[in-house]
């Protein structure tokens, strides 16, 4: 039994490290290499426009949703006293959805605060000649939350299919 538990923890740790590496790549490395793609006023052929629901920002929030799911799994396996999940998959799916949306809302609060700090305290012009706000519109905020939630649901369903003993 201890061997199975250790094997499960190793698998979850690897999942966390890989998802963290992918998120860091898209958030920090690719974002600077593909700076025009990060612009809130730009449109790309395959990813769409960033000023609305799709775009490179959606890809970043999608990878963040996977990383957050991996982190929650790692946390509840590292500290079993924090585990409030049960053996009912539907309840676990709902709990993960709530946690991911909760994390996403606080991330959006952070982006909102950064925009206002940059505009009100630092007096930066973030709208001219292009829109450089972290939250370009309400559509952007809803898209960020949706793609983080969608990634989490897909990650949980994939884990359930391939690793039945995790959830």
Secondary structure in CASP SS format (residue, H / E / C, confidence):
PFRMAT SS
TARGET T0000
AUTHOR 0000-0000-0000
METHOD secondary structure of the structure
MODEL  1
X C 1.00
X H 1.00
X H 1.00
X H 1.00
X H 1.00
X H 1.00
X H 1.00
X H 1.00
X H 1.00
X H 1.00
X H 1.00
X H 1.00
X H 1.00
X H 1.00
X H 1.00
X H 1.00
X H 1.00
X H 1.00
X H 1.00
X H 1.00
X H 1.00
X H 1.00
X H 1.00
X H 1.00
X H 1.00
X H 1.00
X H 1.00
X H 1.00
X H 1.00
X H 1.00
X H 1.00
X H 1.00
X H 1.00
X C 1.00
X H 1.00
X H 1.00
X H 1.00
X H 1.00
X C 1.00
X C 1.00
X C 1.00
X C 1.00
X E 1.00
X E 1.00
X C 1.00
X C 1.00
X C 1.00
X E 1.00
X E 1.00
X C 1.00
X C 1.00
X C 1.00
X C 1.00
X C 1.00
X C 1.00
X H 1.00
X H 1.00
X H 1.00
X H 1.00
X H 1.00
X H 1.00
X H 1.00
X H 1.00
X H 1.00
X H 1.00
X H 1.00
X H 1.00
X H 1.00
X H 1.00
X H 1.00
X H 1.00
X H 1.00
X H 1.00
X H 1.00
X H 1.00
X H 1.00
X H 1.00
X H 1.00
X C 1.00
X H 1.00
X H 1.00
X H 1.00
X C 1.00
X C 1.00
X C 1.00
X C 1.00
X C 1.00
X C 1.00
X H 1.00
X H 1.00
X H 1.00
X H 1.00
X H 1.00
X H 1.00
X H 1.00
X H 1.00
X H 1.00
X H 1.00
X H 1.00
X H 1.00
X H 1.00
X H 1.00
X H 1.00
X H 1.00
X H 1.00
X H 1.00
X H 1.00
X H 1.00
X H 1.00
X H 1.00
X H 1.00
X H 1.00
X H 1.00
X H 1.00
X H 1.00
X H 1.00
X H 1.00
X H 1.00
X H 1.00
X H 1.00
X H 1.00
X C 1.00
X C 1.00
X C 1.00
X C 1.00
X C 1.00
X C 1.00
X C 1.00
X C 1.00
X C 1.00
X C 1.00
X C 1.00
X C 1.00
X C 1.00
X C 1.00
X C 1.00
X C 1.00
X H 1.00
X H 1.00
X H 1.00
X H 1.00
X H 1.00
X H 1.00
X H 1.00
X H 1.00
X H 1.00
X H 1.00
X H 1.00
X H 1.00
X H 1.00
X H 1.00
X H 1.00
X H 1.00
X H 1.00
X H 1.00
X H 1.00
X H 1.00
X H 1.00
X H 1.00
X H 1.00
X H 1.00
X H 1.00
X C 1.00
X C 1.00
X C 1.00
X C 1.00
X C 1.00
END
